[in-house]
Amino acid sequence: MSRVDIRHVSKRYGAIVALDDVSLELADGEFFGLLGPSGSGKTTLLRSIAGFIQPEGGQILIDGQDIGRVSTHKRDIGMVFQNYALFPHMSVFDNIAFGLECRRITGSEARKRVAEILELVQLPGYEARRPKELSGGQQQRVALARALVSRPRVLLLDEPLGALDKSLRQQMQVELRQIQREVGITTVLVTHDQEEALTLSDRIAIFRDGKVVQVGTPDAIYERPRTAFAAKFMGAANFLSGASGGMQGGFGRVRLDDGQSVLTLGTLPPEGSRVELAVRPEKFAIHAEAPPRAVNGEPLNLLQGRVLQPIYLGASITYRVAVGDGEFAVFQQNRDATALKPGDLVWLSWAARHSTVLQGA
């Protein structure tokens, strides 16, 4: 296991700032996700760690060693690419053993390591097969085995599951996390898939325009986004705008632009300041009749609206609900066969703790 420190790393391509003073600390054995839209800088950072890109400023350290001047093949890093980059003319054994040969590990030691790693990725007996004889999931396992067989200090994953269909991708997420925990290797994952980042990562860094906008555990990033961008990028979110009404009794009151008020447990700016709140669709409860204003002593926020459209998804229903001049998305588990209809008058309720105060766009 190894610690990775990213210190004030910058990279430009002409007028385009790919990385803008990025600093991160990755702990020993941590599975760290780099998440963001295309062009946000996450892949540039990954390739800088690998040595494919030379940053113009800052340092990248592994176990305290600055690897800026260390050539790519001497950094002791394993990497899995989106397209796996397997050699089509080689067998599974030869693909996996290729990295060992580069390190002059051959003979019985190479055979032992390949056999061990094939057991780890659940492909014993596949040594003689060619990549074209494997399924997408099996090819992904071979690529992972090749990256791990040399026992690198750090594992880099560049969209490793992007070529798989949804059901196989979900299965491989579970297997990849299990293998990473078993090996205990520090791992950096690049993805634009929010669900993948939440499932695999111990912590996540959200990138935007070359900068890190938020770092935290998956639940912290999802439940308490700092900005509107982070809230939207990590999943569906509803936004409410208004003015701070100050703090009272441990709750913050926000006067919405339509005159109604809602509560939050988040700290508010001075009274009268503009405030934007985010509420996840699954935090709402939807009611055909007005519910109580509190549950177990905890006050609830209530807003009245009208159903615009129910979207049936089998296990769940997402309602589009008009509230004042705005429109909310409300997620509901499909526990009742009776769905609300367009035009139905409804009440939305949610706990104050689910009103997240945003700090910026």
LUMFIVO-759252 format. One record per residue (C-alpha): residue number from 0; residue in one letter; x, y, z. Coordinates in steps of 0.2 Angstrom, whole numbers, plus 5000, padded with zeros to 4 digits. Last residue first. Layout:
REM residues N
NODE  pos  code     x     y     z
NODE  NUM     A     X     Y     Z
...
REM end
This chain:
REM residues 361
NODE  pos  code     x     y     z
NODE  360     A  4885  5139  4958
NODE  359     G  4889  5144  4976
NODE  358     Q  4888  5139  4994
NODE  357     L  4873  5128  4994
NODE  356     V  4862  5125  5010
NODE  355     T  4855  5108  5010
NODE  354     S  4837  5106  5014
NODE  353     H  4837  5087  5020
NODE  352     R  4839  5091  5038
NODE  351     A  4823  5102  5038
NODE  350     A  4813  5086  5035
NODE  349     W  4802  5084  5019
NODE  348     S  4784  5086  5014
NODE  347     L  4776  5088  4997
NODE  346     W  4757  5091  4996
NODE  345     V  4747  5086  4981
NODE  344     L  4733  5092  4970
NODE  343     D  4730  5079  4956
NODE  342     G  4732  5087  4938
NODE  341     P  4741  5072  4931
NODE  340     K  4737  5056  4940
NODE  339     L  4744  5049  4956
NODE  338     A  4748  5031  4956
NODE  337     T  4738  5017  4963
NODE  336     A  4748  5001  4963
NODE  335     D  4756  5005  4980
NODE  334     R  4774  5001  4985
NODE  333     N  4782  5008  4970
NODE  332     Q  4796  5018  4979
NODE  331     Q  4793  5037  4976
NODE  330     F  4805  5050  4969
NODE  329     V  4799  5068  4967
NODE  328     A  4805  5080  4954
NODE  327     F  4801  5098  4956
NODE  326     E  4794  5111  4945
NODE  325     G  4794  5130  4948
NODE  324     D  4782  5144  4946
NODE  323     G  4772  5139  4961
NODE  322     V  4775  5121  4964
NODE  321     A  4772  5110  4948
NODE  320     V  4776  5092  4952
NODE  319     R  4785  5080  4940
NODE  318     Y  4783  5063  4948
NODE  317     T  4796  5049  4948
NODE  316     I  4788  5032  4951
NODE  315     S  4798  5017  4957
NODE  314     A  4801  4998  4955
NODE  313     G  4794  4999  4938
NODE  312     L  4800  5015  4931
NODE  311     Y  4783  5024  4929
NODE  310     I  4785  5043  4926
NODE  309     P  4770  5052  4933
NODE  308     Q  4767  5069  4925
NODE  307     L  4761  5087  4930
NODE  306     V  4756  5083  4947
NODE  305     R  4750  5099  4956
NODE  304     G  4758  5108  4971
NODE  303     Q  4758  5112  4989
NODE  302     L  4773  5114  5000
NODE  301     L  4777  5108  5017
NODE  300     N  4793  5108  5027
NODE  299     L  4792  5096  5042
NODE  298     P  4796  5100  5060
NODE  297     E  4804  5086  5071
NODE  296     G  4794  5082  5086
NODE  295     N  4791  5064  5081
NODE  294     V  4784  5070  5065
NODE  293     A  4779  5088  5062
NODE  292     R  4768  5099  5051
NODE  291     P  4756  5085  5050
NODE  290     P  4751  5079  5032
NODE  289     A  4739  5089  5020
NODE  288     E  4730  5076  5009
NODE  287     A  4736  5067  4993
NODE  286     H  4753  5066  5000
NODE  285     I  4771  5065  4992
NODE  284     A  4786  5062  5003
NODE  283     F  4802  5071  4998
NODE  282     K  4819  5066  5002
NODE  281     E  4819  5054  4986
NODE  280     P  4820  5069  4975
NODE  279     R  4836  5077  4983
NODE  278     V  4833  5094  4990
NODE  277     A  4845  5108  4986
NODE  276     L  4844  5126  4994
NODE  275     E  4849  5143  4987
NODE  274     V  4851  5158  4999
NODE  273     R  4852  5176  4995
NODE  272     S  4856  5187  5010
NODE  271     G  4842  5195  5020
NODE  270     E  4847  5189  5037
NODE  269     P  4866  5185  5038
NODE  268     P  4871  5169  5030
NODE  267     L  4863  5152  5035
NODE  266     T  4870  5137  5043
NODE  265     G  4862  5121  5038
NODE  264     L  4848  5113  5048
NODE  263     T  4835  5120  5036
NODE  262     L  4817  5126  5037
NODE  261     V  4806  5132  5023
NODE  260     S  4796  5149  5021
NODE  259     Q  4783  5154  5008
NODE  258     G  4783  5171  4999
NODE  257     D  4785  5165  4981
NODE  256     D  4804  5170  4982
NODE  255     L  4806  5158  4997
NODE  254     R  4809  5165  5014
NODE  253     V  4823  5153  5021
NODE  252     R  4822  5149  5040
NODE  251     G  4838  5141  5048
NODE  250     F  4834  5129  5063
NODE  249     G  4844  5127  5079
NODE  248     G  4830  5137  5089
NODE  247     Q  4831  5152  5077
NODE  246     M  4843  5156  5063
NODE  245     G  4841  5170  5051
NODE  244     G  4827  5173  5038
NODE  243     S  4839  5171  5023
NODE  242     A  4832  5175  5007
NODE  241     G  4825  5164  4993
NODE  240     S  4829  5151  4980
NODE  239     L  4824  5132  4980
NODE  238     F  4833  5119  4970
NODE  237     N  4828  5101  4966
NODE  236     A  4842  5088  4963
NODE  235     A  4845  5073  4952
NODE  234     G  4861  5065  4954
NODE  233     M  4880  5069  4959
NODE  232     F  4882  5081  4945
NODE  231     K  4867  5092  4950
NODE  230     A  4872  5094  4968
NODE  229     A  4890  5096  4964
NODE  228     F  4886  5110  4951
NODE  227     A  4874  5118  4964
NODE  226     T  4888  5119  4976
NODE  225     R  4893  5112  4993
NODE  224     P  4885  5095  4991
NODE  223     R  4879  5088  5007
NODE  222     E  4870  5071  5005
NODE  221     Y  4879  5066  4989
NODE  220     I  4896  5072  4993
NODE  219     A  4895  5067  5011
NODE  218     D  4888  5050  5007
NODE  217     P  4902  5046  4994
NODE  216     T  4915  5052  5006
NODE  215     G  4923  5069  5003
NODE  214     V  4931  5081  4991
NODE  213     Q  4923  5096  4983
NODE  212     V  4926  5108  4969
NODE  211     V  4942  5102  4963
NODE  210     K  4948  5113  4948
NODE  209     G  4952  5109  4930
NODE  208     D  4936  5116  4923
NODE  207     R  4925  5106  4936
NODE  206     F  4932  5091  4945
NODE  205     I  4923  5081  4959
NODE  204     A  4934  5072  4971
NODE  203     I  4928  5056  4979
NODE  202     R  4932  5046  4994
NODE  201     D  4931  5027  4999
NODE  200     S  4925  5024  4981
NODE  199     L  4917  5010  4972
NODE  198     T  4898  5012  4973
NODE  197     L  4898  5031  4974
NODE  196     A  4910  5033  4959
NODE  195     E  4901  5020  4949
NODE  194     E  4884  5028  4952
NODE  193     Q  4891  5045  4947
NODE  192     D  4897  5039  4930
NODE  191     H  4910  5051  4923
NODE  190     T  4924  5040  4929
NODE  189     V  4943  5040  4934
NODE  188     L  4948  5028  4947
NODE  187     V  4963  5029  4958
NODE  186     T  4968  5014  4968
NODE  185     T  4979  5012  4983
NODE  184     I  4982  4993  4984
NODE  183     G  4974  4982  4998
NODE  182     V  4974  4966  4988
NODE  181     E  4958  4960  4996
NODE  180     R  4950  4977  4996
NODE  179     Q  4954  4980  4978
NODE  178     I  4947  4963  4973
NODE  177     Q  4931  4966  4982
NODE  176     R  4929  4983  4974
NODE  175     L  4932  4976  4957
NODE  174     E  4920  4962  4960
NODE  173     V  4906  4973  4966
NODE  172     Q  4909  4986  4951
NODE  171     M  4910  4971  4939
NODE  170     Q  4892  4966  4943
NODE  169     Q  4886  4983  4940
NODE  168     R  4895  4984  4924
NODE  167     L  4888  4967  4919
NODE  166     S  4870  4974  4921
NODE  165     K  4873  4990  4913
NODE  164     D  4883  4985  4897
NODE  163     L  4902  4985  4898
NODE  162     A  4913  4997  4888
NODE  161     G  4914  5010  4902
NODE  160     L  4920  4998  4915
NODE  159     P  4938  5003  4916
NODE  158     E  4935  5022  4914
NODE  157     D  4954  5025  4917
NODE  156     L  4959  5014  4932
NODE  155     L  4976  5018  4940
NODE  154     L  4983  5005  4953
NODE  153     V  4997  5011  4965
NODE  152     R  5012  5002  4973
NODE  151     P  5013  4989  4959
NODE  150     R  5012  4970  4963
NODE  149     S  5018  4964  4946
NODE  148     V  5002  4954  4944
NODE  147     L  4991  4969  4947
NODE  146     A  4989  4977  4930
NODE  145     R  4989  4961  4921
NODE  144     A  4976  4954  4932
NODE  143     L  4965  4970  4929
NODE  142     A  4967  4968  4911
NODE  141     V  4962  4949  4912
NODE  140     R  4947  4954  4923
NODE  139     Q  4941  4967  4910
NODE  138     Q  4943  4954  4896
NODE  137     Q  4932  4942  4907
NODE  136     G  4919  4955  4909
NODE  135     G  4919  4958  4890
NODE  134     S  4917  4940  4886
NODE  133     L  4933  4930  4881
NODE  132     E  4937  4920  4866
NODE  131     K  4943  4936  4857
NODE  130     P  4956  4939  4871
NODE  129     R  4965  4922  4867
NODE  128     R  4963  4907  4878
NODE  127     A  4978  4897  4885
NODE  126     E  4978  4903  4903
NODE  125     Y  4959  4902  4906
NODE  124     G  4960  4888  4918
NODE  123     P  4959  4899  4933
NODE  122     L  4948  4915  4929
NODE  121     Q  4941  4921  4946
NODE  120     V  4951  4937  4947
NODE  119     L  4960  4931  4962
NODE  118     E  4963  4914  4955
NODE  117     L  4970  4922  4939
NODE  116     I  4982  4932  4950
NODE  115     E  4989  4917  4959
NODE  114     A  4991  4907  4943
NODE  113     V  5000  4922  4935
NODE  112     R  5011  4924  4950
NODE  111     K  5016  4906  4951
NODE  110     R  5020  4905  4932
NODE  109     A  5031  4921  4933
NODE  108     E  5040  4913  4948
NODE  107     S  5042  4897  4939
NODE  106     G  5050  4905  4924
NODE  105     T  5051  4923  4921
NODE  104     I  5053  4940  4931
NODE  103     R  5064  4951  4921
NODE  102     R  5054  4967  4925
NODE  101     C  5048  4968  4907
NODE  100     E  5044  4949  4908
NODE   99     L  5033  4952  4923
NODE   98     G  5023  4965  4913
NODE   97     F  5020  4953  4899
NODE   96     A  5015  4939  4911
NODE   95     I  4997  4944  4911
NODE   94     N  4995  4945  4892
NODE   93     D  5006  4929  4890
NODE   92     F  4994  4919  4901
NODE   91     V  4978  4926  4893
NODE   90     S  4985  4921  4876
NODE   89     M  4994  4933  4864
NODE   88     H  4988  4938  4847
NODE   87     P  4975  4950  4853
NODE   86     F  4987  4960  4865
NODE   85     L  4975  4967  4878
NODE   84     A  4973  4986  4878
NODE   83     Y  4958  4985  4891
NODE   82     N  4947  4997  4880
NODE   81     Q  4944  5008  4895
NODE   80     F  4962  5007  4901
NODE   79     V  4969  4998  4917
NODE   78     M  4985  5004  4924
NODE   77     G  4998  4997  4937
NODE   76     I  5011  5009  4944
NODE   75     D  5029  5005  4949
NODE   74     R  5035  5022  4944
NODE   73     K  5049  5015  4934
NODE   72     H  5040  5012  4917
NODE   71     T  5034  5030  4917
NODE   70     S  5051  5038  4919
NODE   69     V  5054  5046  4936
NODE   68     R  5057  5065  4935
NODE   67     G  5040  5070  4943
NODE   66     I  5040  5055  4954
NODE   65     D  5043  5065  4970
NODE   64     Q  5045  5052  4984
NODE   63     G  5035  5054  5000
NODE   62     D  5026  5038  4998
NODE   61     I  5021  5042  4981
NODE   60     L  5023  5061  4977
NODE   59     I  5016  5071  4963
NODE   58     Q  5022  5089  4963
NODE   57     G  5017  5106  4957
NODE   56     G  5019  5115  4940
NODE   55     E  5019  5112  4922
NODE   54     P  5013  5094  4923
NODE   53     Q  5021  5081  4912
NODE   52     I  5008  5069  4904
NODE   51     F  5010  5050  4902
NODE   50     G  5019  5048  4919
NODE   49     A  5005  5038  4927
NODE   48     I  5001  5051  4940
NODE   47     S  5000  5064  4926
NODE   46     R  4989  5052  4916
NODE   45     L  4977  5052  4931
NODE   44     L  4977  5071  4932
NODE   43     T  4974  5073  4914
NODE   42     T  4960  5061  4916
NODE   41     K  4951  5071  4930
NODE   40     G  4954  5088  4921
NODE   39     S  4936  5093  4918
NODE   38     G  4936  5090  4900
NODE   37     S  4922  5077  4900
NODE   36     P  4911  5079  4915
NODE   35     G  4918  5075  4933
NODE   34     L  4923  5062  4945
NODE   33     L  4940  5056  4951
NODE   32     G  4937  5042  4963
NODE   31     F  4949  5036  4977
NODE   30     F  4950  5018  4983
NODE   29     E  4961  5020  4998
NODE   28     G  4975  5007  5002
NODE   27     D  4987  5020  5010
NODE   26     A  4979  5037  5010
NODE   25     L  4976  5049  4995
NODE   24     E  4980  5067  4998
NODE   23     L  4974  5080  4985
NODE   22     S  4980  5097  4978
NODE   21     V  4975  5104  4961
NODE   20     D  4982  5121  4956
NODE   19     D  4972  5122  4940
NODE   18     L  4973  5107  4929
NODE   17     A  4967  5107  4911
NODE   16     V  4968  5126  4909
NODE   15     I  4965  5129  4890
NODE   14     A  4973  5144  4883
NODE   13     G  4987  5134  4876
NODE   12     Y  4986  5117  4884
NODE   11     R  4989  5120  4902
NODE   10     K  4993  5109  4917
NODE    9     S  4994  5113  4935
NODE    8     V  4998  5102  4951
NODE    7     H  4997  5111  4968
NODE    6     R  5002  5096  4977
NODE    5     I  4996  5079  4974
NODE    4     D  5001  5066  4987
NODE    3     V  4999  5048  4985
NODE    2     R  5001  5036  5000
NODE    1     S  5006  5018  4996
NODE    0     M  5000  5000  5000
REM end
